[in-house]
Amino acid sequence: MGRGCLPTRVRLLDKGVQCPTNCVSFPSHQEDLAHVFFNCPFVVQIWQMTGLWGVIQHALSSTNSATDNIFLLLETLSVEFNQRLASTFWSIWKHRNLRGWDDVMEVSATVVERAKHLVVDWQVANAPTLADPIPQQQLQPSGGVGNSAAVGTSASVTPSSWQHPLPERYKCNIDAAFSSHFNRIGVGICVRDSEGTFVLAKLVSYPCLYSVDVGEALGLHSALQWLSDMQFDNVDFEMDSKLACDAFHANRDDTSEFRCII
């Protein structure tokens, strides 16, 4: 947004992309940066519901462009209001994409609520914890990612730093988070190469709350399926659930939900 790189329809046309330039919510208006985030009547409703419309109006009267307005708001608002501002920007753009690409209709309250949830999730994820670091258990597939056979489990209880995989291999770290407040499970997946350089990452969300062991198993399943679909065949998997790792290596069948996922 600050660099003018956001692909609004007007911006795309300036770059030679043949596309309509009208707003997806109000077709009589041109979709540029200022309209998408400040001038669209639908967006004005959103800002009014967040309690930020007053300061935005003042900033608009003091600046000459949408970019200048954004930087002025970031410089003058408190941390709390900046979080609300940034999350609402993101939610507005998501609404625009849903409306333009998937023809999904949303009311302004939905956009505001999504922004609020983003802030809460970010605060929870960044909250300090008193828990000691949990050692990660390692799964090393003997063949391709899709193989169910695996060898070697690190069961040390001593916390250790992240260890590099062997040359020409990748390491995939998996962790699940559980929110009873939102009745949701989130799974974070991060892939790095043998030098420790970031390669890929993905967040998977399940709109229901399972037990910890089932949630961790779902995380492992999601990572295996994702990397298999992308044809990665040289990946070591690492997670902090010893129960899931032991079950992955065990040759035991039962009809439990956990074992079915494994």
Secondary structure, 3 states (H helix, E strand, C coil): CCCCCCCCHHHHHHCCCCCCCECCCCCCCECCHHHHHHHCHHHHHHHHHHCCHHHHHHHHHHCCCHHHHHHHHHHHCCHHHHHHHHHHHHHHHHHHHHHHHCCCCCCHHHHHHHHHHHHHHHHHHCCCCCCCCCCCEEEEECCCCCCCCEECCCCCCCCCCCCCCCCCCEEEEEEEEEECCCCEEEEEEEEECCCCCEEEEEEEEECCCCCHHHHHHHHHHHHHHHHHHCCCCCEEEEECCHHHHHHHHCCCCCCCHHHHHC
